[in-house]
Amino acid sequence: MQPNQVLTYCNVMELLVAQEVHRQLQQLPPKLVNYINPAHAIAYALNRLPALYATSPRGWYLQQQRAKAKLAPQIIVAVGQALAAVQQDSLNMVNSLPSAENAENLEESASDVDVEQAKSSDFSLSWVRSLFGLGGIHKADGRRSR
């Protein structure tokens, strides 16, 4: 791999989980939905499901078909558990990761100890900027979807 080579890959599971979170949120009472951060539920569910990465439109399609055929019940259960967990979890009131516009503030708001520890272990917080700089999932035609 060359140093400046841009890698393009997407986890198909992210989109499928986000869709399922949205679907299940529509079934909940509106007052309850106001207390749920969908990003927390998505992250919770994704951490309990296998990743399904694709590097091409064909791979994206095949991974989606695989997930829908074999993993749909697991996705539904994981999202249900995620929604229950974030409702009960007091951590859902903690600040979320910054949006793309505010990603630069993450490093500034971290404690000096955390920043020094991260630097000493050759860990860079630039992954946050990279992650939020993606701006969504890239469709096969090059457009971004949110």
SEDOFI-110829 format. One record per residue: x, z, y of N, C-alpha, C, CB in turn; residue in three letters. Coordinates in steps of 0.05 Angstrom, whole numbers, plus 5000, padded with zeros to 4 digits. Glycine has a CB too. Example, Ala and Ser with C-alpha at 12.3 -4.5 7.8 and 13.67 -1.06 7.14 Angstrom:
! residues 2
PT, n_u, n_w, n_v, ca_u, ca_w, ca_v, c_u, c_w, c_v, cb_u, cb_w, cb_v, res
PT, 5264, 5156, 4886, 5246, 5156, 4910, 5264, 5156, 4934, 5226, 5181, 4911, ala
PT, 5257, 5142, 4955, 5273, 5143, 4979, 5258, 5157, 5001, 5282, 5114, 4988, ser
//
This chain:
! residues 146
PT, n_u, n_w, n_v, ca_u, ca_w, ca_v, c_u, c_w, c_v, cb_u, cb_w, cb_v, res
PT, 5017, 5000, 4976, 5000, 5000, 5000, 5018, 5000, 5025, 4981, 5024, 5000, met
PT, 5011, 4983, 5044, 5027, 4981, 5068, 5017, 5003, 5088, 5024, 4953, 5080, gln
PT, 5035, 5013, 5105, 5028, 5035, 5122, 5005, 5030, 5141, 5052, 5042, 5139, pro
PT, 5002, 5005, 5151, 4981, 4999, 5170, 4956, 4987, 5157, 4991, 4981, 5191, asn
PT, 4956, 4985, 5131, 4933, 4973, 5117, 4908, 4990, 5120, 4940, 4969, 5087, gln
PT, 4886, 4978, 5127, 4861, 4992, 5130, 4846, 4990, 5104, 4844, 4979, 5153, val
PT, 4839, 5014, 5094, 4824, 5015, 5069, 4794, 5015, 5075, 4832, 5041, 5053, leu
PT, 4779, 5000, 5060, 4750, 4999, 5064, 4737, 5006, 5038, 4741, 4971, 5074, thr
PT, 4722, 5028, 5039, 4708, 5037, 5015, 4686, 5056, 5025, 4726, 5051, 4995, tyr
PT, 4665, 5057, 5009, 4642, 5074, 5016, 4632, 5088, 4991, 4619, 5058, 5029, cys
PT, 4622, 5112, 4994, 4610, 5127, 4973, 4580, 5121, 4973, 4616, 5158, 4976, asn
PT, 4571, 5106, 4954, 4543, 5098, 4952, 4525, 5122, 4950, 4539, 5080, 4927, val
PT, 4535, 5143, 4938, 4519, 5168, 4934, 4511, 5180, 4961, 4535, 5189, 4918, met
PT, 4527, 5176, 4982, 4520, 5187, 5008, 4494, 5176, 5019, 4542, 5181, 5029, glu
PT, 4490, 5150, 5017, 4465, 5137, 5026, 4442, 5146, 5009, 4468, 5107, 5025, leu
PT, 4445, 5146, 4983, 4423, 5154, 4965, 4415, 5183, 4969, 4432, 5150, 4936, leu
PT, 4434, 5201, 4973, 4427, 5229, 4979, 4413, 5232, 5006, 4453, 5246, 4977, val
PT, 4423, 5218, 5026, 4411, 5219, 5052, 4382, 5209, 5051, 4427, 5202, 5073, ala
PT, 4377, 5188, 5036, 4350, 5178, 5033, 4332, 5198, 5019, 4350, 5151, 5017, gln
PT, 4343, 5211, 4998, 4327, 5231, 4984, 4322, 5256, 5001, 4342, 5239, 4958, glu
PT, 4341, 5264, 5016, 4337, 5287, 5035, 4314, 5280, 5054, 4363, 5294, 5050, val
PT, 4315, 5256, 5065, 4294, 5247, 5084, 4267, 5247, 5070, 4301, 5219, 5095, his
PT, 4266, 5237, 5046, 4241, 5236, 5031, 4230, 5264, 5026, 4245, 5221, 5004, arg
PT, 4247, 5282, 5017, 4237, 5309, 5011, 4230, 5324, 5036, 4259, 5324, 4995, gln
PT, 4244, 5319, 5058, 4238, 5333, 5083, 4210, 5325, 5092, 4258, 5326, 5105, leu
PT, 4202, 5301, 5087, 4175, 5291, 5095, 4153, 5306, 5080, 4172, 5261, 5091, gln
PT, 4159, 5318, 5058, 4140, 5332, 5042, 4138, 5362, 5049, 4147, 5330, 5012, gln
PT, 4156, 5371, 5066, 4156, 5399, 5074, 4139, 5403, 5100, 4184, 5409, 5079, leu
PT, 4130, 5428, 5104, 4115, 5433, 5129, 4134, 5429, 5153, 4105, 5462, 5129, pro
PT, 4123, 5417, 5175, 4139, 5412, 5199, 4154, 5436, 5210, 4122, 5400, 5220, pro
PT, 4141, 5459, 5209, 4154, 5483, 5220, 4179, 5490, 5204, 4135, 5507, 5220, lys
PT, 4178, 5486, 5178, 4201, 5491, 5161, 4223, 5471, 5165, 4193, 5491, 5131, leu
PT, 4216, 5446, 5169, 4235, 5424, 5173, 4252, 5430, 5198, 4221, 5397, 5176, val
PT, 4240, 5443, 5218, 4254, 5449, 5243, 4278, 5467, 5238, 4236, 5462, 5263, asn
PT, 4278, 5482, 5217, 4299, 5501, 5211, 4320, 5490, 5192, 4288, 5527, 5200, tyr
PT, 4317, 5465, 5184, 4335, 5454, 5164, 4353, 5433, 5178, 4320, 5441, 5141, ile
PT, 4379, 5436, 5175, 4397, 5415, 5184, 4402, 5396, 5161, 4425, 5428, 5194, asn
PT, 4392, 5371, 5164, 4395, 5352, 5142, 4424, 5348, 5134, 4383, 5325, 5150, pro
PT, 4443, 5349, 5152, 4471, 5345, 5146, 4481, 5367, 5126, 4489, 5345, 5171, ala
PT, 4471, 5391, 5130, 4479, 5413, 5112, 4468, 5408, 5084, 4469, 5440, 5122, his
PT, 4443, 5399, 5082, 4431, 5393, 5056, 4445, 5370, 5043, 4401, 5387, 5060, ala
PT, 4452, 5349, 5058, 4466, 5326, 5047, 4493, 5334, 5035, 4469, 5304, 5068, ile
PT, 4508, 5350, 5051, 4534, 5358, 5042, 4532, 5376, 5017, 4549, 5374, 5064, ala
PT, 4513, 5394, 5017, 4508, 5412, 4994, 4503, 5395, 4969, 4485, 5431, 4999, tyr
PT, 4485, 5376, 4971, 4478, 5359, 4948, 4501, 5342, 4939, 4454, 5342, 4954, ala
PT, 4515, 5330, 4958, 4538, 5312, 4951, 4560, 5328, 4936, 4550, 5300, 4976, leu
PT, 4563, 5353, 4943, 4584, 5369, 4929, 4576, 5375, 4900, 4588, 5395, 4944, asn
PT, 4552, 5369, 4893, 4542, 5374, 4865, 4537, 5349, 4849, 4518, 5391, 4866, arg
PT, 4543, 5326, 4861, 4539, 5300, 4848, 4564, 5284, 4846, 4517, 5284, 4864, leu
PT, 4566, 5266, 4827, 4590, 5249, 4825, 4591, 5229, 4849, 4591, 5234, 4799, pro
PT, 4615, 5223, 4857, 4619, 5203, 4877, 4618, 5175, 4864, 4647, 5207, 4892, ala
PT, 4607, 5156, 4878, 4604, 5129, 4868, 4615, 5110, 4890, 4575, 5122, 4860, leu
PT, 4641, 5105, 4890, 4653, 5089, 4910, 4652, 5059, 4904, 4682, 5097, 4914, tyr
PT, 4650, 5044, 4925, 4649, 5015, 4923, 4668, 5003, 4945, 4620, 5003, 4926, ala
PT, 4680, 4980, 4939, 4697, 4967, 4958, 4688, 4939, 4965, 4726, 4966, 4947, thr
PT, 4665, 4931, 4954, 4655, 4904, 4960, 4624, 4905, 4959, 4666, 4883, 4939, ser
PT, 4611, 4885, 4970, 4582, 4884, 4969, 4572, 4885, 4940, 4571, 4860, 4984, pro
PT, 4585, 4870, 4923, 4577, 4870, 4894, 4580, 4898, 4882, 4593, 4849, 4878, arg
PT, 4603, 4910, 4887, 4607, 4938, 4877, 4587, 4957, 4888, 4635, 4947, 4885, gly
PT, 4580, 4954, 4914, 4559, 4970, 4926, 4533, 4967, 4911, 4555, 4963, 4956, trp
PT, 4525, 4942, 4906, 4500, 4937, 4892, 4501, 4949, 4864, 4495, 4906, 4890, tyr
PT, 4523, 4944, 4849, 4525, 4955, 4822, 4524, 4985, 4821, 4550, 4944, 4808, leu
PT, 4538, 4998, 4839, 4538, 5027, 4840, 4510, 5038, 4847, 4558, 5038, 4861, gln
PT, 4496, 5024, 4865, 4469, 5032, 4872, 4450, 5030, 4847, 4457, 5015, 4895, gln
PT, 4452, 5008, 4833, 4436, 5004, 4809, 4442, 5026, 4788, 4440, 4976, 4797, gln
PT, 4468, 5031, 4785, 4476, 5052, 4765, 4465, 5079, 4773, 4507, 5053, 4764, arg
PT, 4467, 5086, 4799, 4457, 5112, 4808, 4427, 5114, 4804, 4464, 5116, 4837, ala
PT, 4413, 5093, 4812, 4383, 5093, 4810, 4374, 5095, 4780, 4371, 5068, 4823, lys
PT, 4389, 5081, 4763, 4381, 5081, 4734, 4388, 5106, 4720, 4394, 5057, 4721, ala
PT, 4412, 5117, 4726, 4422, 5140, 4710, 4423, 5166, 4724, 4449, 5133, 4700, lys
PT, 4424, 5166, 4751, 4428, 5191, 4765, 4405, 5200, 4783, 4453, 5189, 4782, leu
PT, 4383, 5184, 4783, 4361, 5191, 4801, 4350, 5219, 4796, 4338, 5171, 4796, ala
PT, 4346, 5228, 4771, 4337, 5256, 4767, 4356, 5277, 4778, 4331, 5261, 4738, pro
PT, 4382, 5272, 4774, 4402, 5290, 4784, 4402, 5292, 4815, 4430, 5283, 4774, gln
PT, 4399, 5269, 4827, 4398, 5268, 4857, 4374, 5283, 4867, 4397, 5238, 4867, ile
PT, 4351, 5279, 4855, 4327, 5293, 4863, 4330, 5324, 4860, 4302, 5284, 4846, ile
PT, 4341, 5332, 4838, 4345, 5361, 4833, 4366, 5372, 4853, 4354, 5366, 4804, val
PT, 4388, 5358, 4856, 4409, 5368, 4874, 4399, 5370, 4903, 4434, 5349, 4874, ala
PT, 4383, 5351, 4912, 4372, 5353, 4939, 4352, 5375, 4941, 4359, 5326, 4947, val
PT, 4335, 5379, 4921, 4317, 5402, 4921, 4331, 5428, 4923, 4299, 5401, 4897, gly
PT, 4352, 5431, 4907, 4369, 5456, 4908, 4382, 5459, 4936, 4390, 5455, 4886, gln
PT, 4391, 5436, 4947, 4404, 5437, 4973, 4385, 5447, 4994, 4416, 5410, 4980, ala
PT, 4361, 5436, 4994, 4341, 5444, 5015, 4334, 5473, 5012, 4316, 5427, 5013, leu
PT, 4332, 5483, 4987, 4326, 5511, 4983, 4349, 5528, 4993, 4320, 5517, 4953, ala
PT, 4374, 5519, 4987, 4397, 5535, 4994, 4401, 5536, 5024, 4422, 5523, 4981, ala
PT, 4397, 5514, 5038, 4402, 5515, 5067, 4380, 5529, 5082, 4405, 5487, 5078, val
PT, 4356, 5532, 5070, 4335, 5548, 5082, 4342, 5577, 5081, 4308, 5543, 5067, gln
PT, 4354, 5585, 5059, 4360, 5614, 5054, 4388, 5622, 5065, 4359, 5620, 5025, gln
PT, 4405, 5602, 5068, 4433, 5608, 5076, 4436, 5613, 5105, 4451, 5585, 5067, asp
PT, 4446, 5636, 5112, 4450, 5642, 5141, 4471, 5624, 5153, 4457, 5671, 5144, ser
PT, 4487, 5611, 5137, 4508, 5593, 5147, 4496, 5569, 5160, 4526, 5585, 5125, leu
PT, 4470, 5563, 5155, 4459, 5539, 5167, 4455, 5543, 5197, 4433, 5532, 5154, asn
PT, 4459, 5567, 5207, 4457, 5572, 5235, 4484, 5569, 5249, 4446, 5599, 5241, met
PT, 4505, 5566, 5233, 4532, 5563, 5243, 4534, 5535, 5255, 4554, 5568, 5221, val
PT, 4551, 5532, 5275, 4555, 5505, 5287, 4564, 5485, 5266, 4576, 5507, 5309, asn
PT, 4553, 5461, 5269, 4561, 5439, 5251, 4587, 5427, 5261, 4539, 5418, 5250, ser
PT, 4598, 5409, 5245, 4621, 5394, 5254, 4613, 5378, 5278, 4633, 5376, 5231, leu
PT, 4632, 5371, 5295, 4625, 5357, 5320, 4617, 5328, 5315, 4649, 5357, 5339, pro
PT, 4602, 5318, 5333, 4594, 5290, 5332, 4619, 5273, 5338, 4570, 5283, 5351, ser
PT, 4616, 5247, 5336, 4638, 5229, 5342, 4649, 5233, 5370, 4630, 5199, 5337, ala
PT, 4631, 5237, 5389, 4639, 5240, 5417, 4655, 5266, 5421, 4614, 5240, 5435, glu
PT, 4649, 5286, 5405, 4662, 5312, 5409, 4683, 5319, 5388, 4642, 5333, 5409, asn
PT, 4691, 5300, 5372, 4710, 5305, 5350, 4737, 5315, 5361, 4714, 5281, 5333, ala
PT, 4745, 5306, 5385, 4770, 5314, 5396, 4770, 5345, 5401, 4776, 5299, 5422, glu
PT, 4747, 5356, 5407, 4746, 5384, 5413, 4750, 5402, 5389, 4719, 5391, 5425, asn
PT, 4748, 5391, 5365, 4752, 5408, 5341, 4779, 5420, 5340, 4748, 5391, 5316, leu
PT, 4800, 5404, 5346, 4827, 5415, 5345, 4831, 5436, 5367, 4847, 5392, 5348, glu
PT, 4819, 5430, 5391, 4822, 5449, 5413, 4808, 5475, 5408, 4812, 5436, 5439, glu
PT, 4785, 5474, 5394, 4769, 5498, 5390, 4779, 5515, 5366, 4741, 5491, 5386, ser
PT, 4796, 5503, 5349, 4807, 5518, 5327, 4826, 5539, 5337, 4822, 5499, 5306, ala
PT, 4829, 5561, 5323, 4847, 5581, 5331, 4876, 5572, 5329, 4843, 5607, 5315, ser
PT, 4894, 5583, 5345, 4922, 5576, 5344, 4933, 5580, 5316, 4938, 5592, 5364, asp
PT, 4925, 5601, 5303, 4936, 5606, 5276, 4928, 5584, 5257, 4925, 5633, 5266, val
PT, 4902, 5576, 5258, 4893, 5555, 5240, 4907, 5529, 5246, 4863, 5551, 5243, asp
PT, 4911, 5522, 5271, 4925, 5497, 5278, 4953, 5498, 5269, 4923, 5492, 5308, val
PT, 4967, 5520, 5274, 4995, 5523, 5265, 4997, 5521, 5235, 5008, 5548, 5275, glu
PT, 4979, 5534, 5221, 4979, 5534, 5192, 4974, 5505, 5182, 4958, 5553, 5180, gln
PT, 4956, 5491, 5194, 4950, 5464, 5186, 4975, 5446, 5191, 4926, 5453, 5201, ala
PT, 4988, 5450, 5214, 5012, 5434, 5220, 5034, 5440, 5200, 5021, 5438, 5248, lys
PT, 5037, 5465, 5194, 5060, 5473, 5176, 5056, 5463, 5148, 5062, 5503, 5176, ser
PT, 5032, 5457, 5140, 5027, 5447, 5113, 5024, 5416, 5113, 5003, 5460, 5100, ser
PT, 5033, 5403, 5134, 5031, 5374, 5137, 5003, 5364, 5135, 5049, 5361, 5116, asp
PT, 4984, 5381, 5143, 4956, 5373, 5142, 4948, 5365, 5171, 4938, 5396, 5131, phe
PT, 4935, 5343, 5173, 4927, 5334, 5200, 4897, 5335, 5203, 4938, 5306, 5205, ser
PT, 4888, 5344, 5226, 4859, 5345, 5231, 4849, 5317, 5239, 4852, 5365, 5252, leu
PT, 4867, 5298, 5239, 4858, 5271, 5247, 4838, 5259, 5228, 4882, 5253, 5249, ser
PT, 4836, 5270, 5204, 4816, 5260, 5185, 4788, 5263, 5197, 4817, 5275, 5158, trp
PT, 4784, 5284, 5213, 4758, 5288, 5225, 4752, 5265, 5244, 4757, 5316, 5240, val
PT, 4772, 5258, 5261, 4768, 5236, 5279, 4763, 5210, 5263, 4793, 5232, 5297, arg
PT, 4777, 5206, 5242, 4773, 5182, 5226, 4746, 5181, 5214, 4795, 5181, 5204, ser
PT, 4737, 5204, 5203, 4711, 5206, 5190, 4689, 5199, 5210, 4707, 5233, 5178, leu
PT, 4689, 5212, 5233, 4668, 5208, 5252, 4671, 5182, 5268, 4666, 5231, 5271, phe
PT, 4694, 5171, 5267, 4698, 5145, 5280, 4686, 5122, 5264, 4727, 5140, 5284, gly
PT, 4679, 5127, 5239, 4667, 5106, 5222, 4640, 5097, 5233, 4665, 5115, 5193, leu
PT, 4625, 5117, 5243, 4599, 5111, 5255, 4578, 5101, 5236, 4603, 5090, 5276, gly
PT, 4579, 5108, 5212, 4558, 5101, 5193, 4569, 5084, 5170, 4536, 5087, 5207, gly
PT, 4550, 5074, 5155, 4557, 5058, 5132, 4557, 5029, 5140, 4537, 5063, 5108, ile
PT, 4578, 5015, 5132, 4580, 4987, 5139, 4565, 4970, 5119, 4609, 4978, 5140, his
PT, 4547, 4953, 5129, 4532, 4936, 5111, 4550, 4912, 5104, 4506, 4926, 5125, lys
PT, 4541, 4897, 5084, 4556, 4874, 5074, 4560, 4853, 5096, 4542, 4862, 5051, ala
PT, 4542, 4852, 5116, 4545, 4831, 5136, 4562, 4841, 5160, 4518, 4823, 5147, asp
PT, 4574, 4865, 5157, 4592, 4875, 5177, 4579, 4893, 5198, 4605, 4853, 5191, gly
PT, 4552, 4894, 5198, 4539, 4911, 5217, 4538, 4940, 5207, 4510, 4902, 5222, arg
PT, 4536, 4959, 5225, 4535, 4987, 5217, 4506, 4996, 5216, 4551, 5005, 5236, arg
PT, 4501, 5013, 5197, 4474, 5025, 5194, 4477, 5055, 5198, 4462, 5018, 5166, ser
PT, 4457, 5067, 5210, 4457, 5096, 5215, 4438, 5109, 5196, 4451, 5103, 5244, arg
//
